[in-house]
Amino acid sequence: MERLGRLCALGAVLIMMSAGCEPVPAPRLAQAPAAAYQASNPGAAIGQSGRPTLAPMLEAVLPAVVNISTTSTVNVQENPLFNDPFFRRFFDLPNMPPRQRQQQSLGSGVIVNAENGLILTNHHVIANADQVTVTLQDGRDFEATVVGADSETDVAVVKIDEKNLTALRFGDSQSLRVGDFVVAIGSPFGLSQTVTSGIVSALGRSGLGIEGYEDFIQTDASINPGNSGGALVDLNGELVGINTAIVGPAGGNVGIGFAIPSHLAQAVMQQIVQYGEVQRGQLGIGVQDLTPESAKALGLERSGGAVIAQVQPDSPAAQAGLRPGDVVVAVDGAPVANASSLRNIIGLLRVGSEIKLDFLRNGQQRTATARIAQPPARRR
């Protein structure tokens, strides 16, 4: 699984013709007036040719998407024999410090706060970087400082000292539906300000082993090296995702790309800006998916939810009265689809947050209140 950015491609309607036959009429959708398309797609406009276009929306959005280049120092791999004490003594080799070289990499980012110069990107774009340089659409370069990063969600925030900036508005990624059109912007292979479009292929993708907390938007966007950290926007020009990874056996795009939902990225960013890190708490439970088989074993007629398999002693869950076998179905009114869903919800909550848990016990609906606590390793 290679982490990269994303892009998308809209399909075209093919009108087939056979020799000596009348042309097959185009589908009614293709004959619909451009004004109808614009009415159903607020981000679209009608160009001089009379065709629908996303150009006006993109002209407003593109200045907020930046190129990020990093420089880091890495140790050069030596022949293992040179590290062998006997070999070194036999050939009377002096003790030499490890050789180092400069390594450069490219990625993308999204300006989300113009007043403070805050830019969202991926953790893996700026990880271990000695220097981070941000290049704007107009060619201006700025040396950026890293505000903080969270490897568990692959979100990072960097800052540049400049006031004349354009920022993207956060969109409602939780209202996305499969089939919604989206546009991806980034710098694949260093080609800055590259735009492609496509649709939302799936929502809530998890269990991929890419990040610790996974709730990805899947798209058929064309994602390639350098797109990581770029913007996924809806047709209103609002940020709904941060491009982060692809399924690419050969390292290129095969039409399966993933983005971090904007609601998750925004929640992580708020903690990074306030604390310099994510102060992730714990509820103190081990959970597993409620499958049809486990639901039958528990005497439940439903599937979906998170089955509590373990409750840690003296944890917030234990103090709230939760027990193994309870099935958590909602947190603060938000439905819990599976174990990963519950883990994502809890993972975004700050230490000290009070939550209401709706759960099933012996088929009966119950409610408990718990307060998120610091993990034991962070307690003093």
N, C-alpha and C positions, 0 to 999 in steps of 0.2 A: 504494500500500500504506500503510495508516494504522496506526500503532501504538496499541494500546489494551489493554483487559483481556479477561476472558472470563467466560462463564456458560454453562450448559448446560440442555437441556430433555429430560425423559424423555417417551417416547411413550406413548400410551394405546391399549388394545386396543378396537377398535370392534366391537360386536356388531350386525350388520345384521339388520333384520326387514323382511318384505314383507307387504303387506295380505293378510289371510286365510290366512296361513301360520304355521306354528309358528316360534318364535324359533330362530335358529341357535345351537346350543350354543357356549358360550365355549370357547376353547382350554384344554387341560389346565393350561397354565402359569398361566392366570388363576384356575383353581380350586384351585391348590396352596395348602395352609394357610400362614398367615403364618409359622408356626414354621419351615417349610422354607426360606422366603426368608431368614429371619434366620440360619439355620444356614449358608447359602451366602454371606451378606453380613454379616460380623461387625460392621460399623459400623451396621447397621440394628437397630431395636428394635421391639417390638410396643406400639403405643399403646393407650389405653383403649378405642378403637373396635375393636380387634382387627386394625387395618391396620398394615403395616410402616411405619416412620417413621425418618427420619434425624435427628430433633430432638435426641435425647440426644448424638449425636456432634457436631452443630453447636453445641450449647450449650457444649461443651468447647473447640471450635475458634474460634468467633467472637471471643472476647476477644483473640486473637492477631493478628487482621487489623485494620489501622489505616488511617485516612484521612491522606493526605499532601497538604498545600497548600503551594505555593511562591510567593514573590514575587521578581520580577527586574526590573531596570531595562533598558529597551530604548530605542534611539534612534528617534525618530519620523522617518519618511521625509519629506524636504522635496522641494519642486519642484526638479528638476534645474537650472532656470534660476538659482536662488539660489546654486548652487555654481559657476556660470560666472563666471570673473574679469572678462570684458568686460562682462557684464550687471551685475555688482555695481558696477563702476567707472562705467558709463554712468548708472546710477540713484543713484550715490553711496550704496550700501548699506553699513552698518557690518558688520564681521566679527562674526558672532554664533556662539556655541557651538551645537552641535546640540541640538535639543530632545529631552528624554527624558520617558518616562512609566513608571509602574509597571504591570507585567503579572503577573497571577495565573493559576495553573493548579492542577488537581486530579489526584491519582493515588491509588494504594493502596500498601500495604506489608505485610510479614509479620514479626512478632517471632519471631526464631529463637534468641535468647539472652536469657533473662529477667534473669539475674544481671548481665550487662553492658549491657543495654538495646540490643542490636544488632537492627537491622531491615533486612531485604532488600527491595529495590525495583528498579525499572529505572533505568538511567543517564539515559534521556531524560525521566524524571519530575523529576529534580532538576538536570539540566544547566543551567548558567548561573544558578542560583538564588542570590539574595542572602540569602534567609531561607527556612528549611524548618520547617514546623510539623506536628507529628504529633498527631492526635486519636484517642484510644482509644475503645473501644466505650462506656465509661461517661461519655464526654464530656470527660474531662480532656485539656487541651492542653499540649504541651511543645515548646519550641524545640529542634530537632535540629541536631546537627553532622554534617557529611559526613565519614565515615571515609575513603572513597575510592570510585572508580568505574572501570569498564572499558567504554569505548564499543564495543569489538569484540564483546563478548558481551551488551551492554546490561544489565549487572548493576551495582548500586550498593549500598553499605552506609551507613546513617546510624545515629546513636546518640542516645539520650535518657538523661537522668540521672534514672532512676526505678527502684526495686527491686521494687515491687509490680506485677509484670507476668506475663502468661501467654505462653508460647512454644509454637510448633508443633514437633513432632518431624519430622526429615527422613525421608521414606520412600525406598524403593528404586525410583527412576524407571527404572532399567535392567531391572527385572522386569515393567514394564507390558506389556500385550498389547493389540492392537487389539480393541475391544469391551469393555474394562474400564470400569466406571462411575467417573466422577469428578465432583467438586463444585467449582464456582468461586465465590469470594467476593471482593468488592471494592466500589468506590464509583462505579458508572457514573453519569455526569451529576451527581455529588455525592451520590447516594443511598447513603449509607454502609450497610455490613452487608447488602448485597444478595447473595442466594444463589440459584444455579441449578445444575442438574445435567445431565449428558449422558454421552457415552462418548468413549473415545479413538478418534479416527477414523483416525489414521495415526501412525507413529513415524519418527524420523530424517529429518524434512523438512529439506531444504537447497536451496541454489541459488535462494533466493527474493530475494536481494539486500536483505534487511532488515538483517542484521548481518554482521560480518566472519566470525564463527564461528557456524554454524547447525547445530542438531541438534534441531529443534523437535518437541514433541508437538503433533499437530494434534487438534482437538476440534470437535464441533458446538456447543460452548458459545456462548451469546449474549454476545459481547464488544462493549463500547461504550466511548466516551470516559470516562476516569476509572477503568477497571478495571486499567490498566497497573500492574504491580507487585503485584497481588493474588495470592491463593493459589489453587492448584489442588491439591485434596486427594483422596485415595482414600477409600473407605468406612470405613477404619480411622481417618480423621482425621489422616493423616500427609501432610506436604507433598511432593508429587511434581512440582510445577512452579510457575514464576512467570509469570503472564499477561503477554504482551508485545505481541501484534499480531493484526490481523485482515485478511482479504481483504474489503474493503467498498467497492465502486465508488462508492456514494453516501455513504460515511462511516459507515454503520451496519452492523449484523450481518447476514450472509447465511449463517451456520452454518459458517463456516470460520475458526477461530481458532487461535492458536499460543501455546505456553508454553515457556519455557526449562526443560529437565529439571532436577530438583533436584540431581542428582549434578554437573551442570556448574555450576550456581549456587553450590553449596556449595564446590566446588574453587576457584572464582574468589573467593568470599568469604574463604576461608582465607588466600589470598595478600594480599587487600586489607587484612585485619585485621593481618596480620604485617608487611607491607611498605608499606602505604598505596597500593599499586598492584599490577598483575599483572606479574611479572617473566617475561615470555614469551620463551622461547628459540627456537633454530632448529636444524634438522637439516641444512639446506643442500641441499635437493633441490627440483626442480620436478616435479610429478606430474600425471597425468591418469587418468581412469577406464579400467579394463580392460573394454572393451565386447566383445561377441561378435566384432565385426570385428577389433579389435586382438588379441584372444586367438587368433584364427585366424592372423593374420599372425605372431604369436610362436610358433605351433605348440603352443598350449595348448588343452586340452579344457575348461577351466573359464572362467567369467566371474566377475567380482567381485574386487576388489583395486585397488591403485593402481600404475600403471606409472610408473617413474621416467623422466622425459624429460630431466632435466638434473641434474648433480651439480656443486655449486660447488667450486672448488679449495680445498684446505686446510680444508674444512668437516668437521664430525663425520661426515657421510655418506661423504665421500671417505676419511677416516681409517679408517672401518669397512670399506672395500673395496666399497662399493656402486657400481654402474655404471648408465648409461642402459640401459633395456631390462629391468632387474630389476623384478619384480612383488612389491610388499610385500603380504603376506596377513595378517599379525598383528603386533601390538606388545605385548610382555609377555603374550602369550597371548590378547589381545583381538582378535577378528577385524576385519579392515579391509575394509569393503564397497566403498569407492570412494575417490576422491581427497579428497573433502570429509571423509569419515570419518577418514582419516589426518591431515589438517590439524587437525581438532578434537582428536584424541588428542594430537598434538604440542603444540598450542596451550595445553593445560592443564598441561603439564609445566613444572616449575620449572627454571631454569638450573642445570646441574650434575647433573641427573637422569641416571642410567644406564638404558638401555632395551635390550631384546632384540628384534631384528627378524627375523621369519620371512619369507623371500622365495623366489621362484622365479627361477632363471637357467637358461635352455635346458631348461626343463621339470623341473629338479632342485631339490628342496627344500634350502634353505640357511639358516643362521642367522648373524647378525652382532650385535655389541654396539657401541653408540654412546653418547656422553655429550652431552647437550643443551648447546649453547653460547649465549653472549650474541650477539644480532644485532650486526653490525659497528658500527652507529651508537652502540651503548651501550658498546663496548669502550673502555677508557682506556689 
